[in-house]
Amino acid sequence: MTLLEVADLDVFYGDFQALFGVSLAVERGQALALVGANGAGKTTLLRTIAGAQPAARGGVRYDGTDITAFPPHRRIAAGISLVPEGRRLFGSLTVEENILVGAAGGPPGPSAWPLARIYETFPLVARRRRHRASQLSGGEQQAVAIARALAASPSLLLLDEISLGLAPRVVGELYETLASLRSTGTTMILVEQDLGRALAASDTVVCLLEGRVALTAPSSVSRDDVVDAYFGHSEEKS
């Protein structure tokens, strides 16, 4: 079943057009890797899905409902959570307070991700729960950012460059956690610069080139095909 459908999306920043007729679909329980060079429109697309950036044309359907006009808080309540690039934690708050901020906007009813489950999934976060976010390392902060997004009990998790600037060992640990989340049926869209890691962590790959879809394919696709799409050496494939 399709959980998210983006259709013919055009997005602008003032007079600058960032996305041109972008379309994609994500099946429930699947992971989609969104790749492309810097400036290709990946973060813009995630922000538009999350409601932080308005669409000029086209639409977004989530779980059968047209949410194109929904503000961000309604999308969070519907089950969409964004882990933004740069983490964006509240540095003066403790780890646990940051997580509780994320929980405040989630869907009504019992949480699918209460603190106990979050701490079981992220033992490092549990150990640091009384520390201020500003006292944490980059990898620790990234784990807290993911935990905060999970606290809203999302059906769709949007992850923007979670490995950026982190040591390889820390990145490996984060991706082990993502693999665990996938096994629970969490649907994901993952923006990642490392093509190998992106393909290994996903079921489908979409490559953006200058705001347009250059490739839509299963993640088993040849890496050469992805590289060609990444640099604009081939026509759009699907």
C-alpha positions as a Markdown table, in Angstrom:
| # | Residue | x | y | z |
|---|---|---|---|---|
| 1 | Met | 0.0 | 0.0 | 0.0 |
| 2 | Thr | 1.3 | 3.5 | -0.9 |
| 3 | Leu | 1.8 | 5.6 | 2.2 |
| 4 | Leu | 3.2 | 8.7 | 0.6 |
| 5 | Glu | 2.6 | 10.1 | -2.9 |
| 6 | Val | 4.2 | 13.3 | -4.2 |
| 7 | Ala | 2.8 | 14.4 | -7.6 |
| 8 | Asp | 4.2 | 17.0 | -10.0 |
| 9 | Leu | 5.6 | 19.2 | -7.2 |
| 10 | Asp | 6.9 | 22.6 | -8.1 |
| 11 | Val | 8.6 | 24.6 | -5.2 |
| 12 | Phe | 10.0 | 28.1 | -5.2 |
| 13 | Tyr | 12.1 | 30.2 | -2.9 |
| 14 | Gly | 11.0 | 33.7 | -4.0 |
| 15 | Asp | 11.6 | 33.8 | -7.7 |
| 16 | Phe | 14.0 | 30.8 | -7.6 |
| 17 | Gln | 12.5 | 27.5 | -8.6 |
| 18 | Ala | 14.0 | 24.7 | -6.5 |
| 19 | Leu | 11.8 | 21.7 | -7.7 |
| 20 | Phe | 10.4 | 21.0 | -11.1 |
| 21 | Gly | 7.5 | 18.6 | -11.4 |
| 22 | Val | 8.9 | 16.1 | -8.8 |
| 23 | Ser | 6.9 | 12.9 | -8.4 |
| 24 | Leu | 7.6 | 9.9 | -6.2 |
| 25 | Ala | 5.8 | 7.3 | -4.1 |
| 26 | Val | 6.8 | 5.4 | -1.0 |
| 27 | Glu | 5.2 | 2.1 | 0.0 |
| 28 | Arg | 4.3 | 1.5 | 3.6 |
| 29 | Gly | 7.2 | -0.2 | 5.5 |
| 30 | Gln | 9.7 | 0.7 | 2.7 |
| 31 | Ala | 12.8 | 2.8 | 2.8 |
| 32 | Leu | 13.5 | 5.3 | 0.0 |
| 33 | Ala | 17.0 | 6.8 | -0.5 |
| 34 | Leu | 17.0 | 10.3 | -1.9 |
| 35 | Val | 20.3 | 11.1 | -3.5 |
| 36 | Gly | 21.8 | 13.9 | -5.6 |
| 37 | Ala | 24.5 | 16.5 | -5.6 |
| 38 | Asn | 24.4 | 19.5 | -3.3 |
| 39 | Gly | 21.7 | 21.9 | -4.4 |
| 40 | Ala | 19.7 | 19.2 | -6.2 |
| 41 | Gly | 16.6 | 19.8 | -4.1 |
| 42 | Lys | 16.8 | 17.0 | -1.6 |
| 43 | Thr | 16.3 | 19.0 | 1.5 |
| 44 | Thr | 13.7 | 21.2 | -0.2 |
| 45 | Leu | 11.7 | 18.1 | -1.0 |
| 46 | Leu | 11.8 | 16.8 | 2.6 |
| 47 | Arg | 10.8 | 20.2 | 3.9 |
| 48 | Thr | 7.9 | 20.3 | 1.5 |
| 49 | Ile | 6.7 | 16.9 | 2.6 |
| 50 | Ala | 7.0 | 18.0 | 6.2 |
| 51 | Gly | 5.1 | 21.2 | 5.6 |
| 52 | Ala | 7.9 | 23.6 | 6.3 |
| 53 | Gln | 8.1 | 24.7 | 2.7 |
| 54 | Pro | 4.9 | 25.4 | 0.6 |
| 55 | Ala | 4.3 | 23.8 | -2.8 |
| 56 | Ala | 3.5 | 26.2 | -5.6 |
| 57 | Arg | 2.0 | 23.4 | -7.8 |
| 58 | Gly | 1.4 | 19.7 | -7.5 |
| 59 | Gly | 0.4 | 17.8 | -4.4 |
| 60 | Val | 1.3 | 15.6 | -1.5 |
| 61 | Arg | -1.0 | 12.6 | -0.4 |
| 62 | Tyr | -0.3 | 10.8 | 2.8 |
| 63 | Asp | -2.1 | 7.6 | 3.8 |
| 64 | Gly | -4.9 | 8.4 | 1.3 |
| 65 | Thr | -5.4 | 12.0 | 2.4 |
| 66 | Asp | -4.4 | 15.2 | 0.4 |
| 67 | Ile | -2.2 | 17.0 | 2.9 |
| 68 | Thr | -0.8 | 19.6 | 0.5 |
| 69 | Ala | -2.4 | 22.5 | 2.5 |
| 70 | Phe | -1.7 | 21.0 | 5.9 |
| 71 | Pro | 0.6 | 23.1 | 8.2 |
| 72 | Pro | 3.5 | 21.3 | 9.8 |
| 73 | His | 1.8 | 20.6 | 13.1 |
| 74 | Arg | -1.0 | 18.7 | 11.4 |
| 75 | Arg | 1.5 | 16.6 | 9.4 |
| 76 | Ile | 3.3 | 15.7 | 12.6 |
| 77 | Ala | -0.1 | 14.7 | 14.2 |
| 78 | Ala | -0.8 | 12.6 | 11.1 |
| 79 | Gly | 2.4 | 10.7 | 11.6 |
| 80 | Ile | 5.2 | 12.5 | 9.6 |
| 81 | Ser | 8.4 | 13.4 | 11.5 |
| 82 | Leu | 11.5 | 15.1 | 10.1 |
| 83 | Val | 15.1 | 14.7 | 11.4 |
| 84 | Pro | 16.5 | 17.9 | 10.0 |
| 85 | Glu | 20.0 | 18.4 | 8.7 |
| 86 | Gly | 22.1 | 19.9 | 11.5 |
| 87 | Arg | 20.0 | 18.2 | 14.2 |
| 88 | Arg | 18.5 | 21.5 | 15.5 |
| 89 | Leu | 18.3 | 20.4 | 19.1 |
| 90 | Phe | 17.5 | 22.8 | 22.0 |
| 91 | Gly | 21.0 | 23.1 | 23.5 |
| 92 | Ser | 19.9 | 24.5 | 26.9 |
| 93 | Leu | 17.4 | 21.6 | 27.4 |
| 94 | Thr | 18.3 | 18.2 | 28.6 |
| 95 | Val | 18.3 | 15.2 | 26.3 |
| 96 | Glu | 15.0 | 14.0 | 27.8 |
| 97 | Glu | 13.4 | 17.4 | 27.5 |
| 98 | Asn | 14.3 | 17.5 | 23.9 |
| 99 | Ile | 12.7 | 14.1 | 23.3 |
| 100 | Leu | 9.5 | 15.2 | 25.2 |
| 101 | Val | 9.3 | 18.2 | 23.0 |
| 102 | Gly | 9.1 | 15.8 | 20.0 |
| 103 | Ala | 6.4 | 13.7 | 21.8 |
| 104 | Ala | 4.2 | 16.7 | 22.3 |
| 105 | Gly | 3.0 | 17.0 | 18.7 |
| 106 | Gly | 2.4 | 13.4 | 17.9 |
| 107 | Pro | -0.8 | 11.6 | 17.0 |
| 108 | Pro | -3.4 | 11.3 | 19.8 |
| 109 | Gly | -3.6 | 8.1 | 21.9 |
| 110 | Pro | -0.9 | 5.9 | 23.5 |
| 111 | Ser | 2.5 | 6.6 | 22.0 |
| 112 | Ala | 4.2 | 3.9 | 19.9 |
| 113 | Trp | 7.5 | 5.2 | 21.1 |
| 114 | Pro | 7.3 | 6.0 | 24.9 |
| 115 | Leu | 10.5 | 6.9 | 26.6 |
| 116 | Ala | 11.2 | 3.4 | 27.8 |
| 117 | Arg | 11.2 | 2.1 | 24.2 |
| 118 | Ile | 13.3 | 5.0 | 23.0 |
| 119 | Tyr | 15.9 | 4.4 | 25.8 |
| 120 | Glu | 15.9 | 0.6 | 25.0 |
| 121 | Thr | 16.6 | 1.4 | 21.3 |
| 122 | Phe | 19.2 | 4.1 | 22.1 |
| 123 | Pro | 21.2 | 3.0 | 25.2 |
| 124 | Leu | 23.6 | 5.9 | 24.6 |
| 125 | Val | 20.7 | 8.4 | 24.8 |
| 126 | Ala | 19.4 | 6.8 | 28.0 |
| 127 | Arg | 22.8 | 7.3 | 29.6 |
| 128 | Arg | 22.9 | 10.9 | 28.6 |
| 129 | Arg | 19.2 | 11.8 | 29.4 |
| 130 | Arg | 20.0 | 14.3 | 32.2 |
| 131 | His | 22.7 | 16.1 | 30.2 |
| 132 | Arg | 22.1 | 19.3 | 28.2 |
| 133 | Ala | 22.1 | 18.7 | 24.5 |
| 134 | Ser | 24.9 | 21.3 | 24.1 |
| 135 | Gln | 27.2 | 19.0 | 26.1 |
| 136 | Leu | 26.9 | 16.1 | 23.7 |
| 137 | Ser | 29.1 | 15.0 | 20.8 |
| 138 | Gly | 27.9 | 15.2 | 17.2 |
| 139 | Gly | 27.0 | 11.6 | 17.1 |
| 140 | Glu | 25.2 | 11.7 | 20.4 |
| 141 | Gln | 23.2 | 14.8 | 19.2 |
| 142 | Gln | 22.3 | 12.9 | 16.1 |
| 143 | Ala | 21.0 | 10.0 | 18.1 |
| 144 | Val | 18.9 | 12.4 | 20.2 |
| 145 | Ala | 17.5 | 14.1 | 17.0 |
| 146 | Ile | 16.3 | 10.7 | 15.7 |
| 147 | Ala | 14.9 | 9.8 | 19.2 |
| 148 | Arg | 13.0 | 13.1 | 19.3 |
| 149 | Ala | 11.5 | 12.4 | 15.9 |
| 150 | Leu | 10.5 | 8.9 | 17.0 |
| 151 | Ala | 8.8 | 10.3 | 20.1 |
| 152 | Ala | 6.1 | 11.7 | 17.9 |
| 153 | Ser | 5.2 | 8.1 | 16.9 |
| 154 | Pro | 5.7 | 8.6 | 13.1 |
| 155 | Ser | 4.5 | 6.3 | 10.4 |
| 156 | Leu | 6.9 | 8.2 | 8.0 |
| 157 | Leu | 10.4 | 9.2 | 9.2 |
| 158 | Leu | 12.3 | 11.8 | 7.1 |
| 159 | Leu | 16.0 | 11.8 | 7.7 |
| 160 | Asp | 18.2 | 14.6 | 6.2 |
| 161 | Glu | 21.9 | 13.9 | 6.0 |
| 162 | Ile | 22.2 | 12.1 | 9.4 |
| 163 | Ser | 25.8 | 11.1 | 8.7 |
| 164 | Leu | 27.1 | 14.5 | 7.9 |
| 165 | Gly | 30.3 | 15.4 | 9.7 |
| 166 | Leu | 30.3 | 12.2 | 11.8 |
| 167 | Ala | 33.1 | 9.7 | 12.3 |
| 168 | Pro | 32.6 | 6.4 | 10.3 |
| 169 | Arg | 32.2 | 4.4 | 13.5 |
| 170 | Val | 29.4 | 6.6 | 14.7 |
| 171 | Val | 27.7 | 6.6 | 11.2 |
| 172 | Gly | 27.8 | 2.8 | 11.3 |
| 173 | Glu | 26.1 | 2.7 | 14.7 |
| 174 | Leu | 23.4 | 5.1 | 13.5 |
| 175 | Tyr | 22.7 | 2.9 | 10.4 |
| 176 | Glu | 22.5 | -0.2 | 12.6 |
| 177 | Thr | 19.7 | 1.6 | 14.5 |
| 178 | Leu | 18.0 | 2.5 | 11.2 |
| 179 | Ala | 18.1 | -1.1 | 10.2 |
| 180 | Ser | 16.5 | -2.0 | 13.5 |
| 181 | Leu | 13.8 | 0.6 | 12.9 |
| 182 | Arg | 13.1 | -0.8 | 9.4 |
| 183 | Ser | 12.6 | -4.2 | 10.9 |
| 184 | Thr | 9.7 | -2.7 | 12.9 |
| 185 | Gly | 8.0 | -1.5 | 9.8 |
| 186 | Thr | 8.9 | 2.2 | 10.0 |
| 187 | Thr | 8.6 | 3.9 | 6.6 |
| 188 | Met | 11.6 | 6.1 | 5.8 |
| 189 | Ile | 12.9 | 8.6 | 3.3 |
| 190 | Leu | 16.6 | 9.0 | 3.7 |
| 191 | Val | 18.8 | 11.8 | 2.2 |
| 192 | Glu | 22.4 | 10.5 | 2.1 |
| 193 | Gln | 25.5 | 11.6 | 0.2 |
| 194 | Asp | 27.2 | 8.2 | 0.5 |
| 195 | Leu | 25.7 | 6.3 | -2.4 |
| 196 | Gly | 26.9 | 2.9 | -1.2 |
| 197 | Arg | 25.3 | 3.4 | 2.2 |
| 198 | Ala | 22.2 | 4.9 | 0.8 |
| 199 | Leu | 21.6 | 1.9 | -1.6 |
| 200 | Ala | 22.3 | -0.6 | 1.2 |
| 201 | Ala | 19.9 | 1.0 | 3.6 |
| 202 | Ser | 16.9 | 1.3 | 1.2 |
| 203 | Asp | 14.5 | -0.5 | -1.1 |
| 204 | Thr | 14.1 | 2.2 | -3.7 |
| 205 | Val | 16.4 | 5.1 | -4.8 |
| 206 | Val | 15.4 | 8.4 | -6.3 |
| 207 | Cys | 18.1 | 10.7 | -7.7 |
| 208 | Leu | 17.4 | 14.4 | -8.1 |
| 209 | Leu | 19.4 | 16.5 | -10.6 |
| 210 | Glu | 18.9 | 20.3 | -10.5 |
| 211 | Gly | 15.4 | 20.0 | -9.0 |
| 212 | Arg | 14.2 | 17.2 | -11.3 |
| 213 | Val | 13.9 | 13.4 | -10.9 |
| 214 | Ala | 16.7 | 11.9 | -12.9 |
| 215 | Leu | 16.3 | 8.3 | -11.7 |
| 216 | Thr | 13.7 | 6.2 | -9.9 |
| 217 | Ala | 14.8 | 2.5 | -9.5 |
| 218 | Pro | 15.0 | -0.4 | -7.0 |
| 219 | Ser | 18.1 | 0.0 | -4.8 |
| 220 | Ser | 19.5 | -3.1 | -6.5 |
| 221 | Val | 20.1 | -0.9 | -9.6 |
| 222 | Ser | 23.7 | -0.7 | -10.9 |
| 223 | Arg | 25.7 | 1.9 | -9.1 |
| 224 | Asp | 26.9 | 3.1 | -12.4 |
| 225 | Asp | 23.3 | 4.0 | -13.4 |
| 226 | Val | 23.0 | 6.0 | -10.2 |
| 227 | Val | 26.2 | 7.8 | -10.8 |
| 228 | Asp | 25.2 | 8.6 | -14.4 |
| 229 | Ala | 21.9 | 10.1 | -13.1 |
| 230 | Tyr | 23.7 | 11.9 | -10.3 |
| 231 | Phe | 25.9 | 13.8 | -12.8 |
| 232 | Gly | 23.3 | 14.1 | -15.6 |
| 233 | His | 24.9 | 11.6 | -17.9 |
| 234 | Ser | 21.7 | 9.8 | -18.7 |
| 235 | Glu | 18.1 | 10.4 | -19.4 |
| 236 | Glu | 15.5 | 9.9 | -16.6 |
| 237 | Lys | 15.0 | 6.2 | -15.9 |
| 238 | Ser | 12.2 | 4.5 | -14.0 |
